[in-house]
Amino acid sequence: MHSPTFRIPSEAVAWQQETRAALKSGRPAPTQSIKVNDACDLFLLAINDGIALNKRGKPYKNSSARTIEGALKGHIEQELGELPLDGIRHGQVQTL
């Protein structure tokens, strides 16, 4: 298991204690998940910086970037924005 990065040592100690207790009791270890809002923002930054590439391996065109931004900001973030990214199910996205 890979440990996440923490801002201060006390957060790391708390995570370690929670993880050990969960593993001893047979529960799944706690995870830190990014929220959908934050993931959308990071993806849009990657598009604008030319880091995220389309399916042909090329940077997104401006019109495509605007379309993606509209879909993310207009629909996805409004409905699912505060949920953890790893908690989203396929059906929730398909419904939108």
ROVEX-573169 format. One record per residue (C-alpha): residue number from 1; residue in three letters; chain; x, y, z. Coordinates in nm, 2 decimals, decimal comma. Last residue first. Example, Ala and Ser with C-alpha at 12.3 -4.5 7.8 and 13.67 -1.06 7.14 Angstrom:
> resi resn chain px py pz
> 2 Ser A 1,37 -0,11 0,71
> 1 Ala A 1,23 -0,45 0,78
% end
This chain:
> resi resn chain px py pz
> 96 Leu A -2,60 1,28 -1,65
> 95 Thr A -2,74 0,93 -1,60
> 94 Gln A -2,43 0,78 -1,76
> 93 Val A -2,21 0,95 -1,50
> 92 Gln A -2,41 0,81 -1,21
> 91 Gly A -2,43 0,47 -1,37
> 90 His A -2,05 0,45 -1,40
> 89 Arg A -2,01 0,49 -1,02
> 88 Ile A -1,85 0,78 -0,84
> 87 Gly A -1,69 0,69 -0,50
> 86 Asp A -1,33 0,71 -0,63
> 85 Leu A -1,38 1,07 -0,73
> 84 Pro A -1,50 1,17 -0,38
> 83 Leu A -1,83 1,35 -0,40
> 82 Glu A -1,85 1,73 -0,38
> 81 Gly A -1,88 1,79 -0,75
> 80 Leu A -2,13 1,52 -0,85
> 79 Glu A -2,43 1,71 -0,98
> 78 Gln A -2,31 2,06 -1,03
> 77 Glu A -1,95 1,95 -1,11
> 76 Ile A -2,06 1,70 -1,38
> 75 His A -2,32 1,92 -1,55
> 74 Gly A -2,22 2,28 -1,63
> 73 Lys A -1,86 2,29 -1,52
> 72 Leu A -1,76 1,96 -1,67
> 71 Ala A -1,97 1,98 -1,98
> 70 Gly A -1,88 2,34 -2,04
> 69 Glu A -1,51 2,27 -1,98
> 68 Ile A -1,52 1,98 -2,23
> 67 Thr A -1,68 2,20 -2,49
> 66 Arg A -1,43 2,48 -2,43
> 65 Ala A -1,14 2,24 -2,46
> 64 Ser A -1,28 2,10 -2,78
> 63 Ser A -1,31 2,45 -2,93
> 62 Asn A -0,95 2,53 -2,83
> 61 Lys A -0,81 2,21 -2,99
> 60 Tyr A -0,69 1,94 -2,75
> 59 Pro A -0,33 1,84 -2,76
> 58 Lys A -0,24 1,54 -2,98
> 57 Gly A -0,22 1,18 -2,89
> 56 Arg A -0,50 1,07 -3,12
> 55 Lys A -0,73 1,00 -2,83
> 54 Asn A -0,68 1,36 -2,71
> 53 Leu A -0,39 1,47 -2,50
> 52 Ala A -0,37 1,61 -2,15
> 51 Ile A -0,04 1,80 -2,10
> 50 Gly A -0,11 2,09 -2,34
> 49 Asp A -0,12 2,34 -2,05
> 48 Asn A -0,49 2,42 -2,12
> 47 Ile A -0,58 2,05 -2,12
> 46 Ala A -0,38 1,99 -1,80
> 45 Leu A -0,55 2,28 -1,63
> 44 Leu A -0,89 2,14 -1,74
> 43 Phe A -0,80 1,80 -1,59
> 42 Leu A -0,68 1,96 -1,26
> 41 Asp A -1,00 2,16 -1,23
> 40 Cys A -1,22 1,85 -1,31
> 39 Ala A -1,03 1,65 -1,05
> 38 Asp A -1,08 1,92 -0,79
> 37 Asn A -1,45 1,93 -0,85
> 36 Val A -1,48 1,55 -0,85
> 35 Lys A -1,32 1,54 -0,50
> 34 Ile A -0,98 1,38 -0,45
> 33 Ser A -0,98 1,06 -0,25
> 32 Gln A -0,79 0,99 0,07
> 31 Thr A -0,83 0,63 0,15
> 30 Pro A -0,89 0,45 0,47
> 29 Ala A -0,79 0,08 0,48
> 28 Pro A -1,06 -0,17 0,42
> 27 Arg A -1,19 -0,35 0,74
> 26 Gly A -1,03 -0,67 0,86
> 25 Ser A -1,00 -0,56 1,22
> 24 Lys A -0,62 -0,56 1,21
> 23 Leu A -0,61 -0,38 0,87
> 22 Ala A -0,85 -0,11 0,99
> 21 Ala A -0,65 -0,05 1,31
> 20 Arg A -0,32 -0,03 1,11
> 19 Thr A -0,47 0,21 0,86
> 18 Glu A -0,62 0,44 1,12
> 17 Gln A -0,29 0,46 1,31
> 16 Gln A -0,10 0,53 0,99
> 15 Trp A -0,34 0,80 0,89
> 14 Ala A -0,32 0,97 1,23
> 13 Val A 0,06 0,96 1,22
> 12 Ala A 0,06 1,11 0,87
> 11 Glu A -0,18 1,39 0,98
> 10 Ser A 0,04 1,46 1,29
> 9 Pro A 0,34 1,50 1,06
> 8 Ile A 0,20 1,80 0,87
> 7 Arg A 0,10 1,85 0,51
> 6 Phe A 0,05 1,49 0,42
> 5 Thr A 0,14 1,28 0,11
> 4 Pro A -0,05 0,95 0,06
> 3 Ser A 0,08 0,61 0,17
> 2 His A 0,13 0,34 -0,09
> 1 Met A 0,00 0,00 0,00
% end
